[in-house]
């Protein structure tokens, strides 16, 4: 566990990972280690659209007519999301790994053949 080996020192961990051309991430049961590796892989902007429709009827007891209303709304929000979530790292099996290639700027999830 690299996070434990570096004593939880963020600068040392980041320096080691940043200077590695290739890193292999195996399953980590420690939530702190899984989060540290998820941070190392990085995040991206996730755009989320939400839609809602509203319908309403208003009745006045002194009037025979009722009024109806409806409306639609759409909103888009931007969230930061992990490329590889900490819970994915924690939940990996013994034969799974993530590989980070700094040179190719890629991350791959693989099944190890043992």
Buried (B, 14 or more C-beta within 10 A) or exposed (E): EBBEEBEEEEEBBBEBBEEBEEBEBBBBEBEEBBBBBBBBBEEEEEEEEEEEEEEEEEEEEEEEEEEEEEEEEEEEEEEEEBEBBBEBBBEBEEEBBBEBEEEEEEBEEEEEEE
